[in-house]
Amino acid sequence: MHTAALVKLEQKGWRDGHEDWPFRVNAAGVFKEVQKENKQSSEVKFEWVRICSRLEVVAETRDTQGKNWGRLLNVHTREDRVN
Protein backbone atom coordinates (compact mmCIF):
# COMPACT_ATOMS: atom_id res chain seq x y z
CA MET A 1 0.00 0.00 0.00
CA HIS A 2 1.42 3.39 -0.94
CA THR A 3 2.27 5.99 1.69
CA ALA A 4 -0.46 8.29 0.38
CA ALA A 5 -3.04 5.53 0.83
CA LEU A 6 -2.00 5.00 4.45
CA VAL A 7 -2.20 8.73 5.15
CA LYS A 8 -5.69 8.87 3.61
CA LEU A 9 -6.83 5.96 5.79
CA GLU A 10 -5.53 7.74 8.91
CA GLN A 11 -7.24 11.00 7.87
CA LYS A 12 -10.55 9.15 7.50
CA GLY A 13 -10.26 7.97 11.10
CA TRP A 14 -9.41 4.39 10.11
CA ARG A 15 -6.85 4.21 12.92
CA ASP A 16 -9.35 5.27 15.60
CA GLY A 17 -10.05 2.32 17.87
CA HIS A 18 -7.27 0.21 16.37
CA GLU A 19 -4.75 -0.16 19.17
CA ASP A 20 -3.00 -2.81 17.08
CA TRP A 21 -1.96 -0.19 14.51
CA PRO A 22 0.90 1.60 16.30
CA PHE A 23 2.63 2.83 13.14
CA ARG A 24 2.61 6.09 11.21
CA VAL A 25 4.22 6.75 7.82
CA ASN A 26 5.02 10.21 6.50
CA ALA A 27 7.73 11.98 4.48
CA ALA A 28 10.10 11.88 7.49
CA GLY A 29 9.93 8.10 7.85
CA VAL A 30 8.15 5.28 9.65
CA PHE A 31 7.26 5.87 13.29
CA LYS A 32 6.02 3.55 16.02
CA GLU A 33 3.89 4.66 18.94
CA VAL A 34 5.54 3.51 22.15
CA GLN A 35 4.40 3.65 25.75
CA LYS A 36 6.83 5.13 28.24
CA GLU A 37 6.38 5.05 31.99
CA ASN A 38 8.10 7.41 34.40
CA LYS A 39 9.26 5.04 37.14
CA GLN A 40 9.26 7.75 39.80
CA SER A 41 5.80 9.19 39.16
CA SER A 42 4.21 6.15 37.42
CA GLU A 43 3.00 8.57 34.74
CA VAL A 44 2.43 6.83 31.42
CA LYS A 45 2.71 8.68 28.15
CA PHE A 46 2.81 7.72 24.51
CA GLU A 47 5.25 9.10 21.98
CA TRP A 48 6.15 8.46 18.36
CA VAL A 49 9.64 7.02 17.80
CA ARG A 50 11.21 6.99 14.32
CA ILE A 51 12.23 3.46 13.36
CA CYS A 52 13.42 3.89 9.77
CA SER A 53 13.44 6.12 6.72
CA ARG A 54 10.39 6.49 4.52
CA LEU A 55 9.15 3.27 2.90
CA GLU A 56 6.67 2.86 0.10
CA VAL A 57 5.07 -0.41 -0.93
CA VAL A 58 5.12 -0.26 -4.72
CA ALA A 59 3.96 -3.80 -5.55
CA GLU A 60 2.86 -7.09 -4.12
CA THR A 61 4.95 -10.02 -5.29
CA ARG A 62 4.54 -13.79 -5.48
CA ASP A 63 6.25 -16.76 -7.03
CA THR A 64 5.21 -18.48 -10.26
CA GLN A 65 2.91 -20.85 -8.34
CA GLY A 66 0.98 -17.91 -6.89
CA LYS A 67 2.40 -18.51 -3.41
CA ASN A 68 5.09 -16.96 -1.20
CA TRP A 69 3.64 -13.48 -1.27
CA GLY A 70 5.80 -10.47 -0.48
CA ARG A 71 6.07 -6.73 -1.04
CA LEU A 72 8.42 -4.69 -3.20
CA LEU A 73 9.55 -1.61 -1.26
CA ASN A 74 11.04 1.73 -2.21
CA VAL A 75 13.40 2.86 0.56
CA HIS A 76 14.17 6.58 0.71
CA THR A 77 17.69 7.52 1.84
CA ARG A 78 18.71 10.61 3.81
CA GLU A 79 19.47 12.25 0.46
CA ASP A 80 15.92 11.33 -0.62
CA ARG A 81 17.22 8.88 -3.18
CA VAL A 82 15.08 5.82 -3.77
CA ASN A 83 16.65 2.36 -3.52
Sequence and secondary structure as in RCSB ss.txt:
>XXXX:A:sequence
MHTAALVKLEQKGWRDGHEDWPFRVNAAGVFKEVQKENKQSSEVKFEWVRICSRLEVVAETRDTQGKNWGRLLNV
HTREDRVN
>XXXX:A:secstr
  HHHHHHHHHTTTTTT TT  EEEETTEEEEEEEEE TTT  EEEEEEEEES EEEEEEE  TTS S EEEEEE
B TT  B 
